[in-house]
């Protein structure tokens, strides 16, 4: 099917209807087609996909919103006939951001699902990586560590943290906020998320002639006054954050209270709109930049507006306001089911056909919710582009776009992900 991009003469509803109709029409044969057969989780009427997320732990806010977005997309897909005449169901399990619980739930659900639409959390993925590869189960990761790209069964929904960081720093350089010779502070989370972002920061600092001042923090730390004061003493011109939203709020509050209006740049995981109802709101709106490959909720984009209207009608339980996680969950469900559709069209709904379909997917278009995604080569990032936005309490999702189009730093073209560096 020819991909239709948002911004053309078609409406968002028409674009979505075309995509869903194509998914429903791809086959009417028995499970998986006569030759390919059916894998786990596939019956004549349903396709069951796993969804391992956090609904009660450290990042449960993100988990609940992502899940709501995925369910909204699948409700619409199923209303249009599903995929190959089958309804798509989710087997949702809450790991509470606990690695051991994630392992247990993976073992419990794997025999009963075709694949995993979502596995939330980089630590959880690291613990399950070898099992996923041994089981040949295609797994969508809602965690953007580029080290996960080395697995042939994994898809990351967007631009990884290291490339986010490179383009974010590149944007600050383009805007003359940072100049050659400046010092850049980087407060980063201990663990795979922060360390992957640090890899990108080191590359960008070298390319742009910046002095990088890295500061590692424990995920449990909530008050970053000491770290901010240390960076202020070193006269950094901007601070890069690869932390949680609560830590971003701390950095914004500490800098603002001391009169230090230093620009703050955060990875995609550093912001939630709920921060705009805290004492840090004013500082965030004046100092903070968010770099992410996910289009903010409620943005002036045909697909995003369609999702906003759907969200307002659906009123997902426990979610009081829209945020970009709705778009993330919707886009993840769209991307994953595009792979399912391609597998079915090839004659089989098996795990083997899913892996082949994933690597045959070189240009998945979500209408601008994410960059166009290329999964054709193991180890390579599916995209290198980002959106840059700023907190704005007047916006539906709490973010205002600064880059109307996707932005890619020039230096990102030369960057090699860990998989490329290791020959992947």
Helices and strands as residue ranges (DSSP letters): H 12-25, E 46-53, H 60-79, E 87-94, H 99-110, E 116-120, H 122-135, E 139-142, G 146-150, E 154-156, H 161-174, E 183-189, H 192-208, E 211-217, H 225-233, E 238-242, H 245-257, E 263-266, G 268-270, G 273-277, H 281-287, E 288-292, H 302-314, H 324-345, H 351-359, E 387-391, E 399-401, G 410-414, H 418-421
